Amino acid sequence: MIDVLQLVAGLVLLVSGADLLIKGASSIAKRFNVSEAVTGLTVVAFGTSLPELIVSVTATLKGSSNIAVGNVMGSNLANLLLILGISSLIFPLRVQPATLKIELPFSVVALLLTGFLALTAFLPGEQPEFLGVYDGASLLLLFAGFMLYVRYTVKQQAVDSQPEQMPKSAQWKAIFFIVAGVAGLYLGGNWTIEGALAITRGWGLSESFVGLTVVAVGTSLPELAASAMAAWRKNSALAVGNVVGSNIFNLLWILGASSLLRPLAFAETESFTVLAIFWASVLLGIAAASSRTNTMGRGWGAAFLVLYGLCLYIFAVG
């Protein structure tokens, strides 16, 4: 019971820490005349992926690479099927042309590259079923390419803006949020991993299963909150873009950085998860293309939730 409480407390700290960091960083960004577009594409995207980053890096340093990889893969699957499913039930989601034509295919390329590098010994000195240093460097190189695309998009959509006058009290509040957010992420990451490892030892569950399910859903809560609120406010672009962008960050940035610290082992379960994420991405494209307005309706949302439940069942019995 203590293990479960430690895991839950860690996840709460992770989500709370990410929320505080986003609030503080967004305030500072406005103070220095950084546009909302840049803030959303950098600070918010970075912030909602921080729980996955902290958990995966902490797990890697503790030698639990199955939790590190399972967390990323499980989060990406939850983002597509669980979060988009819930969000589209709240309000039908219109997929933007750029997301459908560029960002979603890019996320599929990132997924296939990750699977290819993990399951083959393509680069010198690497082992199959592992992501090593060279593999991680390759993922980070592609991530740099994605950030160049983001920079180009921001420049294309740039608008003139005036710097926001910010009283000193507000500046100190923003700095406090940032410091508290980082502290929450650090403690939450450690508590989450310690609780997850204790559960795997005490309950006889595999690290991969715990990473793919409990930890993955927990670290995806910031994305769920952001996308669900965006759907409630009828902001489909943010709801869908948050999920697709987060998946790219998770695969290229988090797995890339983690594998530089220590080789990441890919369990057999992850091979199924790669295929599940691939087909979920294809299904998102089909759901959007089935409507003249590129809209994913509530029927598709219900189907996505059923498919996510099916995947969890397969993980459990596998």
C-alpha positions as a Markdown table, in Angstrom:
| # | Residue | x | y | z |
|---|---|---|---|---|
| 1 | Met | 0.0 | 0.0 | 0.0 |
| 2 | Ile | 2.9 | 2.3 | 0.8 |
| 3 | Asp | 4.3 | 1.6 | -2.6 |
| 4 | Val | 1.1 | 2.7 | -4.3 |
| 5 | Leu | 0.9 | 5.9 | -2.2 |
| 6 | Gln | 4.5 | 6.7 | -3.1 |
| 7 | Leu | 3.8 | 6.2 | -6.8 |
| 8 | Val | 0.6 | 8.3 | -6.6 |
| 9 | Ala | 2.4 | 11.1 | -4.6 |
| 10 | Gly | 5.2 | 11.1 | -7.2 |
| 11 | Leu | 2.8 | 11.4 | -10.1 |
| 12 | Val | 1.0 | 14.3 | -8.3 |
| 13 | Leu | 4.3 | 16.1 | -7.7 |
| 14 | Leu | 5.3 | 15.5 | -11.4 |
| 15 | Val | 2.1 | 17.0 | -12.8 |
| 16 | Ser | 2.1 | 19.9 | -10.2 |
| 17 | Gly | 5.7 | 20.6 | -10.9 |
| 18 | Ala | 5.2 | 20.8 | -14.6 |
| 19 | Asp | 2.2 | 23.1 | -14.2 |
| 20 | Leu | 4.1 | 25.5 | -12.0 |
| 21 | Leu | 7.1 | 25.5 | -14.3 |
| 22 | Ile | 4.9 | 26.3 | -17.3 |
| 23 | Lys | 3.2 | 29.1 | -15.5 |
| 24 | Gly | 6.4 | 30.6 | -14.4 |
| 25 | Ala | 8.2 | 30.2 | -17.7 |
| 26 | Ser | 5.3 | 31.6 | -19.6 |
| 27 | Ser | 5.2 | 34.7 | -17.5 |
| 28 | Ile | 9.0 | 35.3 | -17.9 |
| 29 | Ala | 8.6 | 34.7 | -21.7 |
| 30 | Lys | 5.9 | 37.5 | -21.9 |
| 31 | Arg | 8.1 | 39.8 | -19.9 |
| 32 | Phe | 10.9 | 39.4 | -22.5 |
| 33 | Asn | 8.5 | 39.9 | -25.5 |
| 34 | Val | 8.4 | 36.3 | -26.6 |
| 35 | Ser | 5.3 | 35.8 | -28.7 |
| 36 | Glu | 2.5 | 33.4 | -27.6 |
| 37 | Ala | 3.3 | 31.2 | -30.6 |
| 38 | Val | 6.9 | 30.7 | -29.5 |
| 39 | Thr | 5.8 | 30.2 | -25.9 |
| 40 | Gly | 3.3 | 27.5 | -26.9 |
| 41 | Leu | 5.7 | 25.7 | -29.3 |
| 42 | Thr | 8.6 | 25.7 | -26.9 |
| 43 | Val | 7.8 | 26.4 | -23.2 |
| 44 | Val | 4.4 | 24.6 | -23.1 |
| 45 | Ala | 5.6 | 21.7 | -25.3 |
| 46 | Phe | 8.7 | 21.3 | -23.1 |
| 47 | Gly | 6.7 | 21.6 | -19.9 |
| 48 | Thr | 4.1 | 19.0 | -20.7 |
| 49 | Ser | 6.9 | 16.5 | -21.7 |
| 50 | Leu | 8.9 | 17.2 | -18.5 |
| 51 | Pro | 7.3 | 14.4 | -16.5 |
| 52 | Glu | 8.2 | 11.8 | -19.1 |
| 53 | Leu | 11.7 | 13.3 | -19.3 |
| 54 | Ile | 12.3 | 13.2 | -15.6 |
| 55 | Val | 10.9 | 9.7 | -15.2 |
| 56 | Ser | 12.8 | 8.2 | -18.1 |
| 57 | Val | 16.1 | 9.8 | -17.2 |
| 58 | Thr | 15.7 | 8.8 | -13.5 |
| 59 | Ala | 14.8 | 5.3 | -14.5 |
| 60 | Thr | 17.8 | 5.1 | -16.8 |
| 61 | Leu | 20.2 | 6.3 | -14.2 |
| 62 | Lys | 18.8 | 3.7 | -11.7 |
| 63 | Gly | 19.3 | 1.0 | -14.4 |
| 64 | Ser | 15.6 | 0.4 | -15.1 |
| 65 | Ser | 15.6 | 1.1 | -18.8 |
| 66 | Asn | 12.4 | -1.0 | -19.3 |
| 67 | Ile | 10.5 | 1.6 | -17.3 |
| 68 | Ala | 12.2 | 4.5 | -19.2 |
| 69 | Val | 11.3 | 3.0 | -22.6 |
| 70 | Gly | 7.9 | 1.8 | -21.5 |
| 71 | Asn | 7.0 | 5.2 | -20.1 |
| 72 | Val | 7.7 | 7.0 | -23.4 |
| 73 | Met | 6.0 | 4.3 | -25.6 |
| 74 | Gly | 3.0 | 4.0 | -23.3 |
| 75 | Ser | 2.7 | 7.8 | -23.0 |
| 76 | Asn | 2.6 | 8.1 | -26.8 |
| 77 | Leu | 0.0 | 5.5 | -27.1 |
| 78 | Ala | -2.1 | 7.1 | -24.4 |
| 79 | Asn | -1.7 | 10.5 | -26.1 |
| 80 | Leu | -3.2 | 9.2 | -29.3 |
| 81 | Leu | -5.9 | 6.8 | -28.1 |
| 82 | Leu | -6.8 | 7.9 | -24.6 |
| 83 | Ile | -6.3 | 11.7 | -24.7 |
| 84 | Leu | -7.6 | 12.3 | -28.2 |
| 85 | Gly | -10.5 | 9.9 | -27.5 |
| 86 | Ile | -11.5 | 11.8 | -24.4 |
| 87 | Ser | -11.0 | 15.2 | -26.1 |
| 88 | Ser | -13.0 | 14.4 | -29.1 |
| 89 | Leu | -15.9 | 13.2 | -26.9 |
| 90 | Ile | -15.8 | 16.6 | -25.3 |
| 91 | Phe | -15.9 | 18.4 | -28.7 |
| 92 | Pro | -15.2 | 17.1 | -32.2 |
| 93 | Leu | -11.6 | 17.8 | -33.1 |
| 94 | Arg | -10.7 | 19.5 | -36.4 |
| 95 | Val | -7.2 | 18.5 | -37.5 |
| 96 | Gln | -5.2 | 21.4 | -39.0 |
| 97 | Pro | -3.8 | 20.8 | -42.6 |
| 98 | Ala | -0.2 | 21.4 | -41.4 |
| 99 | Thr | -0.7 | 18.8 | -38.6 |
| 100 | Leu | -2.2 | 16.3 | -41.1 |
| 101 | Lys | 0.3 | 16.8 | -43.9 |
| 102 | Ile | 3.6 | 17.5 | -41.9 |
| 103 | Glu | 3.6 | 17.0 | -38.2 |
| 104 | Leu | 1.6 | 13.7 | -38.0 |
| 105 | Pro | 3.8 | 12.1 | -40.8 |
| 106 | Phe | 6.9 | 13.5 | -39.0 |
| 107 | Ser | 5.8 | 11.8 | -35.8 |
| 108 | Val | 5.4 | 8.5 | -37.7 |
| 109 | Val | 8.9 | 8.9 | -39.2 |
| 110 | Ala | 10.3 | 9.5 | -35.7 |
| 111 | Leu | 8.5 | 6.3 | -34.5 |
| 112 | Leu | 9.7 | 4.2 | -37.3 |
| 113 | Leu | 13.3 | 5.5 | -36.9 |
| 114 | Thr | 13.2 | 4.7 | -33.2 |
| 115 | Gly | 11.9 | 1.2 | -33.8 |
| 116 | Phe | 14.5 | 0.6 | -36.6 |
| 117 | Leu | 17.4 | 1.8 | -34.4 |
| 118 | Ala | 16.2 | -0.2 | -31.4 |
| 119 | Leu | 15.6 | -3.5 | -33.2 |
| 120 | Thr | 18.6 | -3.5 | -35.5 |
| 121 | Ala | 22.4 | -3.1 | -35.1 |
| 122 | Phe | 22.5 | -0.6 | -38.0 |
| 123 | Leu | 25.1 | 1.8 | -36.5 |
| 124 | Pro | 28.7 | 0.6 | -35.5 |
| 125 | Gly | 29.1 | -0.6 | -32.0 |
| 126 | Glu | 25.4 | -0.9 | -31.3 |
| 127 | Gln | 23.4 | -4.0 | -30.2 |
| 128 | Pro | 20.0 | -5.1 | -31.5 |
| 129 | Glu | 17.1 | -4.5 | -29.1 |
| 130 | Phe | 19.0 | -1.6 | -27.5 |
| 131 | Leu | 19.2 | 2.1 | -28.1 |
| 132 | Gly | 22.8 | 3.1 | -27.7 |
| 133 | Val | 24.8 | 6.4 | -27.8 |
| 134 | Tyr | 24.9 | 6.6 | -31.6 |
| 135 | Asp | 21.2 | 5.8 | -31.8 |
| 136 | Gly | 20.4 | 8.5 | -29.3 |
| 137 | Ala | 22.6 | 11.0 | -31.2 |
| 138 | Ser | 20.6 | 10.2 | -34.4 |
| 139 | Leu | 17.3 | 10.8 | -32.6 |
| 140 | Leu | 18.5 | 14.1 | -31.2 |
| 141 | Leu | 19.7 | 15.1 | -34.7 |
| 142 | Leu | 16.2 | 14.5 | -36.1 |
| 143 | Phe | 14.8 | 16.4 | -33.1 |
| 144 | Ala | 17.1 | 19.4 | -34.1 |
| 145 | Gly | 15.5 | 19.2 | -37.6 |
| 146 | Phe | 12.0 | 19.3 | -36.0 |
| 147 | Met | 13.0 | 22.4 | -34.0 |
| 148 | Leu | 14.2 | 24.1 | -37.2 |
| 149 | Tyr | 10.8 | 23.4 | -38.7 |
| 150 | Val | 9.1 | 24.9 | -35.6 |
| 151 | Arg | 11.4 | 28.0 | -35.9 |
| 152 | Tyr | 10.4 | 28.4 | -39.6 |
| 153 | Thr | 6.7 | 28.0 | -38.7 |
| 154 | Val | 6.9 | 30.6 | -36.0 |
| 155 | Lys | 8.7 | 33.1 | -38.3 |
| 156 | Gln | 6.0 | 32.5 | -40.9 |
| 157 | Gln | 3.2 | 33.2 | -38.4 |
| 158 | Ala | 5.0 | 35.9 | -36.4 |
| 159 | Val | 3.1 | 39.0 | -35.3 |
| 160 | Asp | 4.3 | 42.2 | -33.8 |
| 161 | Ser | 3.8 | 42.3 | -30.1 |
| 162 | Gln | 4.7 | 44.7 | -27.3 |
| 163 | Pro | 6.6 | 43.6 | -24.2 |
| 164 | Glu | 4.4 | 43.1 | -21.2 |
| 165 | Gln | 5.1 | 45.4 | -18.2 |
| 166 | Met | 5.6 | 43.1 | -15.2 |
| 167 | Pro | 5.8 | 44.3 | -11.6 |
| 168 | Lys | 8.7 | 43.0 | -9.6 |
| 169 | Ser | 6.4 | 41.1 | -7.3 |
| 170 | Ala | 5.1 | 39.2 | -10.4 |
| 171 | Gln | 8.7 | 38.5 | -11.5 |
| 172 | Trp | 9.6 | 37.0 | -8.2 |
| 173 | Lys | 6.4 | 35.0 | -8.2 |
| 174 | Ala | 7.3 | 33.6 | -11.7 |
| 175 | Ile | 10.8 | 32.7 | -10.5 |
| 176 | Phe | 9.3 | 31.0 | -7.4 |
| 177 | Phe | 7.0 | 29.0 | -9.7 |
| 178 | Ile | 10.0 | 27.9 | -11.8 |
| 179 | Val | 12.1 | 26.9 | -8.8 |
| 180 | Ala | 9.2 | 25.1 | -7.1 |
| 181 | Gly | 8.3 | 23.4 | -10.4 |
| 182 | Val | 11.8 | 22.0 | -10.9 |
| 183 | Ala | 11.9 | 20.8 | -7.3 |
| 184 | Gly | 8.5 | 19.1 | -7.7 |
| 185 | Leu | 9.7 | 17.4 | -10.9 |
| 186 | Tyr | 12.9 | 16.2 | -9.2 |
| 187 | Leu | 11.1 | 14.8 | -6.1 |
| 188 | Gly | 8.2 | 13.5 | -8.1 |
| 189 | Gly | 10.4 | 11.7 | -10.6 |
| 190 | Asn | 12.3 | 9.9 | -7.8 |
| 191 | Trp | 9.2 | 9.0 | -5.9 |
| 192 | Thr | 7.5 | 7.7 | -9.0 |
| 193 | Ile | 10.4 | 5.4 | -9.9 |
| 194 | Glu | 10.8 | 4.2 | -6.4 |
| 195 | Gly | 7.1 | 3.4 | -6.1 |
| 196 | Ala | 7.0 | 1.7 | -9.5 |
| 197 | Leu | 10.1 | -0.4 | -8.8 |
| 198 | Ala | 8.6 | -1.5 | -5.5 |
| 199 | Ile | 5.4 | -2.5 | -7.2 |
| 200 | Thr | 7.2 | -4.6 | -9.8 |
| 201 | Arg | 9.1 | -6.4 | -7.0 |
| 202 | Gly | 6.2 | -6.8 | -4.6 |
| 203 | Trp | 3.4 | -7.6 | -7.1 |
| 204 | Gly | 5.4 | -9.7 | -9.6 |
| 205 | Leu | 4.7 | -7.3 | -12.5 |
| 206 | Ser | 7.3 | -6.6 | -15.1 |
| 207 | Glu | 9.0 | -3.2 | -15.3 |
| 208 | Ser | 7.9 | -2.9 | -18.9 |
| 209 | Phe | 4.2 | -3.4 | -18.1 |
| 210 | Val | 4.3 | -0.9 | -15.2 |
| 211 | Gly | 6.0 | 1.7 | -17.5 |
| 212 | Leu | 3.6 | 1.1 | -20.3 |
| 213 | Thr | 0.5 | 1.5 | -18.1 |
| 214 | Val | 0.5 | 3.2 | -14.7 |
| 215 | Val | 3.6 | 5.4 | -15.2 |
| 216 | Ala | 2.8 | 6.2 | -18.8 |
| 217 | Val | -0.8 | 7.4 | -18.0 |
| 218 | Gly | 0.4 | 9.3 | -15.0 |
| 219 | Thr | 3.1 | 11.2 | -16.9 |
| 220 | Ser | 0.6 | 11.9 | -19.7 |
| 221 | Leu | -1.8 | 13.8 | -17.3 |
| 222 | Pro | -0.4 | 17.3 | -18.3 |
| 223 | Glu | -1.2 | 16.5 | -22.0 |
| 224 | Leu | -4.6 | 15.2 | -21.0 |
| 225 | Ala | -5.4 | 18.3 | -19.0 |
| 226 | Ala | -4.1 | 20.6 | -21.8 |
| 227 | Ser | -6.0 | 18.8 | -24.6 |
| 228 | Ala | -9.2 | 18.3 | -22.7 |
| 229 | Met | -9.3 | 22.0 | -21.7 |
| 230 | Ala | -8.5 | 23.0 | -25.3 |
| 231 | Ala | -11.4 | 20.8 | -26.5 |
| 232 | Trp | -13.7 | 22.3 | -23.9 |
| 233 | Arg | -12.8 | 25.7 | -25.3 |
| 234 | Lys | -13.3 | 24.4 | -28.8 |
| 235 | Asn | -9.6 | 24.9 | -29.7 |
| 236 | Ser | -9.0 | 21.8 | -31.8 |
| 237 | Ala | -5.6 | 23.0 | -33.1 |
| 238 | Leu | -4.2 | 23.1 | -29.6 |
| 239 | Ala | -5.8 | 19.8 | -28.5 |
| 240 | Val | -4.4 | 17.8 | -31.5 |
| 241 | Gly | -1.2 | 19.7 | -31.9 |
| 242 | Asn | -0.3 | 19.2 | -28.2 |
| 243 | Val | -0.6 | 15.4 | -28.6 |
| 244 | Val | 1.3 | 15.1 | -31.9 |
| 245 | Gly | 4.0 | 17.5 | -30.8 |
| 246 | Ser | 4.4 | 15.8 | -27.4 |
| 247 | Asn | 4.8 | 12.4 | -29.2 |
| 248 | Ile | 7.6 | 13.9 | -31.3 |
| 249 | Phe | 9.3 | 15.3 | -28.2 |
| 250 | Asn | 9.0 | 12.0 | -26.3 |
| 251 | Leu | 10.5 | 9.9 | -29.0 |
| 252 | Leu | 13.3 | 12.1 | -30.2 |
| 253 | Trp | 14.2 | 14.3 | -27.3 |
| 254 | Ile | 13.5 | 12.1 | -24.3 |
| 255 | Leu | 14.6 | 8.7 | -25.7 |
| 256 | Gly | 17.5 | 10.4 | -27.4 |
| 257 | Ala | 18.8 | 12.1 | -24.2 |
| 258 | Ser | 18.2 | 9.0 | -22.1 |
| 259 | Ser | 20.1 | 6.7 | -24.4 |
| 260 | Leu | 23.1 | 9.0 | -24.2 |
| 261 | Leu | 23.3 | 8.2 | -20.5 |
| 262 | Arg | 23.0 | 4.5 | -20.7 |
| 263 | Pro | 21.9 | 2.0 | -23.4 |
| 264 | Leu | 18.1 | 1.4 | -23.3 |
| 265 | Ala | 16.8 | -2.1 | -23.6 |
| 266 | Phe | 13.7 | -2.7 | -25.7 |
| 267 | Ala | 11.5 | -5.5 | -24.3 |
| 268 | Glu | 9.4 | -7.6 | -26.6 |
| 269 | Thr | 6.3 | -5.7 | -25.5 |
| 270 | Glu | 7.7 | -2.5 | -27.0 |
| 271 | Ser | 7.7 | -4.0 | -30.4 |
| 272 | Phe | 3.9 | -4.4 | -30.1 |
| 273 | Thr | 3.7 | -0.9 | -28.8 |
| 274 | Val | 5.5 | 0.6 | -31.8 |
| 275 | Leu | 3.0 | -1.2 | -34.1 |
| 276 | Ala | 0.1 | 0.0 | -31.9 |
| 277 | Ile | 1.3 | 3.7 | -32.0 |
| 278 | Phe | 1.9 | 3.4 | -35.8 |
| 279 | Trp | -1.6 | 2.2 | -36.5 |
| 280 | Ala | -3.1 | 4.7 | -34.0 |
| 281 | Ser | -1.3 | 7.5 | -36.0 |
| 282 | Val | -2.7 | 6.1 | -39.3 |
| 283 | Leu | -6.1 | 5.8 | -37.7 |
| 284 | Leu | -6.0 | 9.5 | -36.7 |
| 285 | Gly | -5.2 | 10.4 | -40.3 |
| 286 | Ile | -8.1 | 8.3 | -41.5 |
| 287 | Ala | -10.4 | 9.8 | -38.9 |
| 288 | Ala | -9.6 | 13.3 | -40.1 |
| 289 | Ala | -9.7 | 12.4 | -43.8 |
| 290 | Ser | -13.1 | 10.8 | -43.4 |
| 291 | Ser | -14.6 | 14.2 | -42.9 |
| 292 | Arg | -14.7 | 17.0 | -45.5 |
| 293 | Thr | -13.6 | 19.4 | -42.7 |
| 294 | Asn | -10.9 | 17.0 | -41.4 |
| 295 | Thr | -12.8 | 16.6 | -38.1 |
| 296 | Met | -12.5 | 13.6 | -35.7 |
| 297 | Gly | -16.0 | 13.2 | -34.4 |
| 298 | Arg | -17.3 | 11.6 | -31.2 |
| 299 | Gly | -17.8 | 8.2 | -32.8 |
| 300 | Trp | -14.1 | 8.1 | -33.6 |
| 301 | Gly | -13.4 | 9.2 | -30.0 |
| 302 | Ala | -15.3 | 6.3 | -28.6 |
| 303 | Ala | -13.6 | 3.9 | -31.0 |
| 304 | Phe | -10.2 | 5.2 | -29.8 |
| 305 | Leu | -11.0 | 4.6 | -26.2 |
| 306 | Val | -12.2 | 1.1 | -26.9 |
| 307 | Leu | -8.9 | 0.4 | -28.8 |
| 308 | Tyr | -6.9 | 1.8 | -25.9 |
| 309 | Gly | -8.7 | -0.5 | -23.5 |
| 310 | Leu | -7.9 | -3.4 | -25.9 |
| 311 | Cys | -4.2 | -2.5 | -25.8 |
| 312 | Leu | -4.2 | -2.4 | -22.0 |
| 313 | Tyr | -5.8 | -5.9 | -22.0 |
| 314 | Ile | -3.1 | -7.2 | -24.4 |
| 315 | Phe | -0.4 | -5.7 | -22.2 |
| 316 | Ala | -1.9 | -7.4 | -19.1 |
| 317 | Val | -2.2 | -10.9 | -20.6 |
| 318 | Gly | 1.0 | -10.6 | -22.6 |
